[in-house]
């Protein structure tokens, strides 16, 4: 490539994509590269989907400052992207008034608005099924729910249609610098750029080695979750946390933006392995039972885990010793909440102003056939018969819906990428009836072979060849 970018962002999680989007919106020539087959395939897809109010981080830290700033930016950004944001609030409950008061005072210092200390009677008006020992709670009215992966995807698409460039499945090989221009070499391309942002998440140190920048001791903590069906009746209108411990915020119970419930996460030291364990799931059941009188885990339809990357007690967001490189390490919770504010901070560290261009293009809203009025649905089916073919019966997703997302700005080829955009495969049967249909639609729409269709990333190919032709070693 002969072009010279103003910046190359390495890492397609919510933080890297937020930076990419912001740089595009201020008029910079920018590329985003990631080794995965889609954006939001790491911690950005496997978390609770909460925009935290900001009472939990220690005052005078980057976490505290950026959490509150970022949360305040979410409503405007979600309106711009037509992404749902539900302000349902959050409760921290327990039996220790002093600890609740400490959280309240911390929130006040951090600048969080609409924080309230509630007694048991007030708590029961919000959540009637709380356990008897719970006597006091902190209510953060401004806490909200968002789809972390759809938010990331929409930000990335907006960046692309306004001139940003996305390169997926790019494996970093080396980086060299001549005068003031970096050359980033991958297995597929060479990128010339004036600056680099290392937002590689769990892979931060691997990228730092290649860039010749600062490395940090990283700790990985796995958090396991249960997903409950939409038919579950927990009577929980907001997110409920126990009192936090040194391990984190604890096992929560929360609705999701899509109408399910999440219960989790655990917090165990781990390698970067997104597995679920018998001991972890048992812990979730026990701790959820300390919050509500009844949580029927027979309504759980899936378990999953995510791994957060921790580096000390705060985020690391800094100029590297190598001029022109910005380091971002240990962006764990509240990273999702902080992402828009982190983007602004990085822009300033690069020496740019944060004011945005006018008349930027808007992405098409993420709406499925079922989201439209019946009259409009009938018109869409009449115009395009693919909308009349239901592929995912659980979530009522049609072939037309899937074909439409495959034609959007990010060129995807995985079943999970389709799932994140449409919810196909997220229902009661978890893709049992629609998986192969989705594979077929991906192959035909993208005009690729079945062997090129992935479950998620490279190495998860759903097919290895025709059963009549594959040599099994006989």
C-alpha positions as CSV (number, residue, x, y, z in Angstrom):
1,X,0.0,0.0,0.0
2,X,1.4,3.4,-1.0
3,X,-1.1,5.5,1.0
4,X,0.0,6.9,4.3
5,X,-2.6,6.8,7.1
6,X,-2.8,9.3,9.9
7,X,-3.3,6.4,12.3
8,X,-3.6,2.6,12.4
9,X,-5.6,1.1,15.2
10,X,-4.7,-2.5,16.2
11,X,-7.6,-4.3,17.9
12,X,-11.2,-4.6,16.9
13,X,-12.9,-4.6,20.4
14,X,-15.2,-1.8,21.5
15,X,-12.3,0.4,22.6
16,X,-10.3,0.0,19.4
17,X,-13.4,0.5,17.3
18,X,-14.4,3.6,19.3
19,X,-11.0,5.1,18.6
20,X,-11.3,4.2,14.9
21,X,-14.7,5.7,14.7
22,X,-13.7,8.9,16.4
23,X,-10.6,9.4,14.2
24,X,-12.7,9.0,11.1
25,X,-15.3,11.5,12.4
26,X,-12.7,14.1,12.9
27,X,-11.5,13.7,9.4
28,X,-8.4,11.5,9.7
29,X,-7.3,8.8,7.3
30,X,-7.4,5.7,9.5
31,X,-7.3,1.9,9.2
32,X,-8.4,-0.7,11.8
33,X,-6.7,-4.1,11.7
34,X,-7.5,-7.2,13.7
35,X,-6.6,-10.9,13.5
36,X,-10.2,-12.1,14.0
37,X,-12.9,-12.6,11.4
38,X,-15.1,-9.9,12.8
39,X,-15.0,-7.0,15.3
40,X,-16.2,-7.6,18.8
41,X,-15.1,-11.3,19.0
42,X,-13.3,-11.1,22.4
43,X,-14.2,-9.5,25.6
44,X,-16.5,-7.0,23.8
45,X,-19.0,-9.8,23.0
46,X,-18.7,-11.7,26.3
47,X,-19.7,-9.3,29.0
48,X,-22.8,-8.1,30.8
49,X,-23.7,-5.4,28.4
50,X,-23.9,-2.7,31.2
51,X,-23.1,0.9,30.9
52,X,-22.1,1.5,34.5
53,X,-23.1,4.7,36.3
54,X,-19.5,5.1,37.7
55,X,-19.9,4.7,41.5
56,X,-17.6,1.7,41.7
57,X,-14.1,2.9,40.5
58,X,-11.8,4.5,43.0
59,X,-11.9,8.3,42.7
60,X,-9.2,10.2,40.8
61,X,-8.4,7.2,38.6
62,X,-8.8,6.9,34.8
63,X,-11.5,4.3,35.4
64,X,-13.6,6.7,37.5
65,X,-13.1,9.7,35.1
66,X,-13.6,7.8,31.9
67,X,-16.5,5.7,33.1
68,X,-18.6,8.7,34.0
69,X,-17.6,10.7,30.9
70,X,-18.2,7.7,28.7
71,X,-21.6,6.8,30.2
72,X,-22.7,10.4,29.6
73,X,-21.8,10.1,25.9
74,X,-23.8,6.9,25.3
75,X,-27.3,8.3,24.7
76,X,-26.2,10.7,21.9
77,X,-24.1,8.0,20.2
78,X,-26.8,5.3,20.4
79,X,-29.3,7.7,19.0
80,X,-27.0,8.5,16.1
81,X,-26.4,4.8,15.4
82,X,-30.1,3.8,16.0
83,X,-28.8,1.3,18.6
84,X,-31.1,0.5,21.6
85,X,-30.0,1.9,25.0
86,X,-32.2,1.1,28.0
87,X,-31.8,3.1,31.1
88,X,-33.1,0.6,33.6
89,X,-30.8,1.5,36.6
90,X,-28.7,-0.7,38.8
91,X,-28.9,-1.8,42.5
92,X,-26.1,-2.9,44.8
93,X,-27.7,-4.8,47.7
94,X,-26.6,-6.2,51.0
95,X,-26.8,-5.9,54.8
96,X,-23.9,-3.5,55.4
97,X,-25.1,0.1,55.5
98,X,-21.5,1.4,56.0
99,X,-20.3,-0.2,52.8
100,X,-23.3,1.1,50.9
101,X,-22.6,4.6,52.2
102,X,-19.0,4.3,51.1
103,X,-20.1,3.4,47.6
104,X,-22.5,6.3,47.6
105,X,-19.8,8.7,48.7
106,X,-17.4,7.3,46.1
107,X,-20.1,7.8,43.4
108,X,-20.5,11.4,44.6
109,X,-16.8,12.1,44.3
110,X,-16.8,10.6,40.8
111,X,-19.6,12.9,39.7
112,X,-22.4,10.3,39.4
113,X,-25.8,11.8,39.4
114,X,-29.1,10.3,40.7
115,X,-27.6,8.0,43.3
116,X,-29.9,6.9,46.2
117,X,-29.5,4.8,49.3
118,X,-32.7,2.7,49.8
119,X,-34.0,0.8,52.8
120,X,-35.5,-2.7,52.5
121,X,-39.1,-1.4,52.0
122,X,-37.9,0.8,49.1
123,X,-35.9,-2.0,47.6
124,X,-38.9,-4.4,47.6
125,X,-40.9,-1.9,45.6
126,X,-38.3,-2.4,42.8
127,X,-37.4,-6.1,43.3
128,X,-40.1,-7.9,45.4
129,X,-38.2,-11.2,45.6
130,X,-35.1,-10.1,47.5
131,X,-33.7,-12.4,50.2
132,X,-34.6,-11.6,53.8
133,X,-31.1,-10.7,54.9
134,X,-30.9,-7.8,52.3
135,X,-31.7,-4.7,54.3
136,X,-30.1,-1.8,52.3
137,X,-29.0,-0.9,48.8
138,X,-27.6,1.7,46.5
139,X,-29.7,2.7,43.5
140,X,-27.9,4.1,40.5
141,X,-30.7,5.4,38.3
142,X,-28.5,6.3,35.3
143,X,-27.0,2.8,34.7
144,X,-28.1,1.4,31.3
145,X,-28.1,-1.7,29.1
146,X,-26.7,-1.9,25.6
147,X,-25.7,-4.7,23.2
148,X,-21.9,-4.5,23.5
149,X,-21.3,-6.3,20.2
150,X,-24.0,-4.5,18.1
151,X,-22.7,-1.2,19.5
152,X,-19.2,-2.1,18.4
153,X,-20.4,-3.3,15.0
154,X,-22.4,-0.2,14.3
155,X,-19.5,2.1,15.3
156,X,-17.2,0.2,12.9
157,X,-19.7,0.4,10.1
158,X,-20.2,4.1,10.5
159,X,-16.4,4.5,10.4
160,X,-16.2,2.5,7.2
161,X,-18.9,4.3,5.3
162,X,-17.3,7.6,6.2
163,X,-13.9,6.6,4.8
164,X,-12.2,4.4,7.4
165,X,-10.8,1.1,6.3
166,X,-11.2,-2.2,8.1
167,X,-8.8,-5.2,7.6
168,X,-9.8,-8.4,9.3
169,X,-7.8,-11.7,9.6
170,X,-4.5,-9.7,9.6
171,X,-1.7,-11.3,11.5
172,X,1.0,-8.9,12.6
173,X,4.5,-9.9,11.5
174,X,6.8,-6.9,12.1
175,X,6.9,-3.1,12.4
176,X,9.7,-0.8,11.3
177,X,10.0,3.0,11.2
178,X,11.7,5.2,8.7
179,X,11.9,8.9,9.6
180,X,8.4,9.6,10.9
181,X,6.5,6.9,9.1
182,X,5.8,3.4,10.5
183,X,5.5,0.3,8.3
184,X,3.3,-2.3,9.8
185,X,3.7,-5.6,8.0
186,X,1.1,-8.3,8.2
187,X,0.9,-11.6,6.3
188,X,-1.4,-10.0,3.8
189,X,-0.5,-6.3,3.7
190,X,1.9,-3.5,4.6
191,X,0.4,-0.4,6.2
192,X,2.2,3.0,6.3
193,X,1.1,5.3,9.0
194,X,2.1,8.3,11.1
195,X,0.8,6.8,14.3
196,X,-0.2,3.5,15.9
197,X,-2.7,2.7,18.6
198,X,-2.2,-0.6,20.4
199,X,-5.7,-1.6,21.6
200,X,-5.2,-5.3,21.2
201,X,-6.7,-6.3,24.6
202,X,-5.5,-9.7,25.8
203,X,-2.9,-9.6,22.9
204,X,-1.5,-6.3,24.0
205,X,2.0,-7.7,25.0
206,X,2.3,-9.7,21.8
207,X,1.7,-6.5,19.7
208,X,4.0,-4.5,22.0
209,X,6.9,-6.9,21.3
210,X,6.5,-6.4,17.6
211,X,6.2,-2.6,18.0
212,X,9.1,-2.4,20.4
213,X,7.1,-0.6,23.0
214,X,6.3,-1.0,26.7
215,X,5.1,-4.4,28.0
216,X,3.1,-4.9,31.2
217,X,2.3,-7.8,33.5
218,X,-1.2,-8.8,32.5
219,X,-3.6,-10.9,34.5
220,X,-6.5,-12.8,32.9
221,X,-9.7,-13.4,34.8
222,X,-12.4,-15.6,33.4
223,X,-16.1,-14.8,34.0
224,X,-18.7,-17.4,33.4
225,X,-22.4,-16.7,32.8
226,X,-25.8,-18.3,32.4
227,X,-28.2,-17.0,29.8
228,X,-31.9,-17.4,30.6
229,X,-34.7,-17.6,28.0
230,X,-36.9,-14.7,27.2
231,X,-39.8,-16.7,28.7
232,X,-38.2,-16.5,32.2
233,X,-40.1,-14.5,34.8
234,X,-37.6,-13.3,37.3
235,X,-39.3,-10.0,38.0
236,X,-36.0,-8.2,37.9
237,X,-36.5,-4.8,36.1
238,X,-32.9,-3.6,36.6
239,X,-29.4,-4.9,37.2
240,X,-28.7,-6.3,40.7
241,X,-25.2,-6.5,42.2
242,X,-24.1,-7.8,45.6
243,X,-21.7,-5.7,47.5
244,X,-18.3,-5.8,45.6
245,X,-15.3,-7.7,46.8
246,X,-11.6,-7.6,46.0
247,X,-12.3,-9.9,43.0
248,X,-14.8,-7.5,41.4
249,X,-18.4,-6.5,41.3
250,X,-19.6,-10.0,42.0
251,X,-22.3,-12.3,40.5
252,X,-25.1,-10.1,39.1
253,X,-28.6,-10.7,37.9
254,X,-29.6,-8.5,35.0
255,X,-32.0,-8.3,32.1
256,X,-30.4,-7.8,28.7
257,X,-31.2,-5.4,25.9
258,X,-32.7,-8.4,23.9
259,X,-35.1,-9.5,26.6
260,X,-33.1,-12.4,28.1
261,X,-31.6,-12.5,31.6
262,X,-27.9,-12.9,32.5
263,X,-26.6,-14.4,35.7
264,X,-22.9,-14.2,36.4
265,X,-20.0,-13.7,36.2
266,X,-17.5,-15.5,38.2
267,X,-13.9,-14.2,38.5
268,X,-11.2,-16.8,38.3
269,X,-7.5,-16.4,37.3
270,X,-7.2,-18.1,33.9
271,X,-5.3,-18.3,30.7
272,X,-7.2,-16.8,27.8
273,X,-9.7,-19.6,27.7
274,X,-13.4,-19.0,27.2
275,X,-14.6,-22.2,28.8
276,X,-17.2,-22.9,31.3
277,X,-16.6,-25.2,34.3
278,X,-18.7,-27.2,36.7
279,X,-17.3,-25.3,39.7
280,X,-17.9,-21.9,38.1
281,X,-21.5,-22.6,37.2
282,X,-22.1,-24.0,40.7
283,X,-20.7,-20.8,42.2
284,X,-23.1,-18.7,40.1
285,X,-26.1,-20.7,41.3
286,X,-25.0,-20.4,44.9
287,X,-24.4,-16.6,44.8
288,X,-27.5,-15.9,42.8
289,X,-29.4,-17.6,45.5
290,X,-28.1,-15.1,48.0
291,X,-29.8,-12.3,46.1
292,X,-33.2,-13.6,45.1
293,X,-35.5,-16.2,46.8
294,X,-35.9,-18.2,43.7
295,X,-33.8,-18.4,40.5
296,X,-34.9,-21.3,38.4
297,X,-31.8,-22.4,36.4
298,X,-34.0,-24.8,34.4
299,X,-34.7,-21.7,32.4
300,X,-31.1,-21.3,31.4
301,X,-30.5,-21.9,27.7
302,X,-26.8,-21.3,27.4
303,X,-23.6,-20.9,29.4
304,X,-20.6,-18.9,28.2
305,X,-17.6,-17.1,29.5
306,X,-15.5,-14.1,28.7
307,X,-12.0,-13.2,29.8
308,X,-11.1,-9.7,31.0
309,X,-7.5,-8.5,30.9
310,X,-6.3,-6.7,34.0
311,X,-3.2,-4.6,34.6
312,X,-2.9,-3.3,38.1
313,X,-5.7,-1.2,39.6
314,X,-6.3,1.2,36.7
315,X,-6.4,1.6,32.9
316,X,-3.1,2.2,31.1
317,X,-3.6,4.8,28.4
318,X,-0.4,6.6,27.5
319,X,2.1,7.8,24.9
320,X,4.7,5.2,24.4
321,X,8.5,5.8,24.6
322,X,8.3,5.2,20.9
323,X,7.1,8.5,19.5
324,X,3.8,8.1,17.6
325,X,2.5,5.1,19.4
326,X,-0.3,5.1,22.0
327,X,-0.5,2.2,24.5
328,X,-3.8,0.9,25.9
329,X,-3.5,-2.0,28.4
330,X,-5.7,-3.5,31.1
331,X,-8.9,-2.0,29.7
332,X,-11.2,-4.2,31.8
333,X,-14.5,-3.2,33.4
334,X,-15.7,-0.5,33.1
335,X,-14.1,-0.6,29.6
336,X,-17.4,-0.8,27.7
337,X,-18.8,2.2,29.6
338,X,-15.6,4.2,29.2
339,X,-15.0,3.4,25.5
340,X,-16.3,6.7,24.0
341,X,-14.4,8.7,26.5
342,X,-11.2,6.7,25.9
343,X,-11.5,7.5,22.2
344,X,-11.6,11.2,23.0
345,X,-8.6,10.8,25.3
346,X,-6.6,9.0,22.6
347,X,-7.4,11.6,20.0
348,X,-6.1,14.3,22.4
349,X,-2.9,12.3,23.1
350,X,-2.3,12.2,19.3
351,X,-2.5,15.9,19.3
352,X,-5.8,16.2,17.4
353,X,-8.9,18.2,18.3
354,X,-12.0,16.3,19.1
355,X,-14.5,18.4,17.1
356,X,-16.2,16.3,14.4
357,X,-16.9,16.9,10.7
358,X,-20.4,17.9,9.6
359,X,-22.7,16.0,7.3
360,X,-21.2,12.6,8.0
361,X,-23.1,9.5,6.6
362,X,-25.4,7.5,8.8
363,X,-25.6,3.7,8.8
364,X,-28.8,1.9,8.1
365,X,-30.5,0.9,11.3
366,X,-30.2,-2.7,12.4
367,X,-33.9,-3.7,12.0
368,X,-35.2,-7.2,11.3
369,X,-38.5,-7.9,9.5
370,X,-40.2,-8.5,12.8
371,X,-39.3,-5.0,14.0
372,X,-41.5,-3.3,11.4
373,X,-45.3,-2.8,11.5
374,X,-47.4,-5.6,9.9
375,X,-48.3,-3.5,6.9
376,X,-44.6,-2.8,6.2
377,X,-43.7,-6.5,6.7
378,X,-46.3,-7.5,4.1
379,X,-44.9,-5.0,1.6
380,X,-41.3,-6.2,2.3
381,X,-42.3,-9.9,1.7
382,X,-44.2,-8.9,-1.5
383,X,-41.1,-7.1,-2.8
384,X,-38.5,-9.7,-1.7
385,X,-39.7,-13.3,-1.1
386,X,-36.6,-14.0,1.1
387,X,-38.4,-12.1,3.8
388,X,-41.1,-14.7,3.7
389,X,-38.8,-17.6,4.5
390,X,-38.3,-17.9,8.3
391,X,-34.8,-19.4,9.1
392,X,-34.7,-19.0,12.9
393,X,-38.1,-19.8,14.3
394,X,-37.1,-19.1,17.9
395,X,-36.2,-15.5,17.1
396,X,-38.3,-15.1,14.0
397,X,-35.4,-14.2,11.7
398,X,-35.9,-14.5,8.0
399,X,-33.6,-15.3,5.1
400,X,-34.0,-11.7,4.0
401,X,-32.7,-10.4,7.3
402,X,-29.6,-12.6,7.1
403,X,-28.9,-11.7,3.5
404,X,-29.2,-8.0,4.4
405,X,-26.6,-8.1,7.1
406,X,-24.2,-10.1,4.9
407,X,-24.4,-7.1,2.5
408,X,-23.5,-4.5,5.1
409,X,-20.1,-2.7,5.2
410,X,-18.3,-5.4,7.3
411,X,-17.8,-8.4,5.1
412,X,-18.5,-11.3,7.5
413,X,-18.3,-15.1,6.9
414,X,-19.1,-16.7,10.2
415,X,-22.3,-18.0,11.8
416,X,-21.6,-16.2,15.0
417,X,-21.1,-12.9,13.2
418,X,-24.6,-13.4,11.7
419,X,-25.9,-14.3,15.1
420,X,-24.6,-11.1,16.7
421,X,-26.3,-9.0,14.0
422,X,-29.7,-10.8,13.8
423,X,-30.0,-12.9,17.0
424,X,-30.5,-16.0,14.7
425,X,-29.4,-18.9,16.9
426,X,-29.9,-17.1,20.2
427,X,-33.3,-18.6,21.0
428,X,-34.4,-21.7,22.9
429,X,-32.8,-24.2,20.5
430,X,-29.6,-22.2,20.3
431,X,-29.2,-22.8,16.6
432,X,-30.2,-26.4,16.6
433,X,-32.6,-26.0,13.7
434,X,-31.2,-23.0,11.9
435,X,-27.4,-23.5,12.0
436,X,-27.0,-25.3,8.7
437,X,-29.5,-23.0,7.0
438,X,-27.4,-20.0,8.1
439,X,-24.2,-21.7,6.8
440,X,-25.9,-22.2,3.4
441,X,-27.1,-18.6,3.2
442,X,-23.6,-17.3,4.1
443,X,-21.9,-19.4,1.4
444,X,-24.4,-18.5,-1.3
445,X,-24.6,-14.8,-0.5
446,X,-20.9,-14.3,-0.1
447,X,-20.2,-16.6,-3.0
448,X,-17.7,-18.7,-1.0
449,X,-17.4,-22.4,-0.5
450,X,-18.8,-24.2,2.6
451,X,-15.3,-24.8,3.7
452,X,-14.7,-21.1,3.9
453,X,-17.7,-20.5,6.3
454,X,-16.7,-20.2,9.9
455,X,-18.4,-20.8,13.2
456,X,-16.4,-17.8,14.6
457,X,-12.7,-17.2,13.8
458,X,-10.2,-19.0,11.6
459,X,-9.8,-22.6,12.8
460,X,-13.5,-23.0,13.4
461,X,-14.5,-24.0,9.8
462,X,-17.9,-25.6,9.8
463,X,-17.0,-28.0,7.0
464,X,-13.7,-29.6,5.9
465,X,-15.0,-30.9,2.5
466,X,-17.3,-33.3,0.8
467,X,-17.7,-36.5,2.9
468,X,-17.2,-38.5,-0.2
469,X,-13.8,-36.9,-0.9
470,X,-12.2,-36.3,2.6
471,X,-9.4,-38.7,3.4
472,X,-9.8,-39.8,7.1
473,X,-6.4,-41.5,7.1
474,X,-7.7,-44.9,6.0
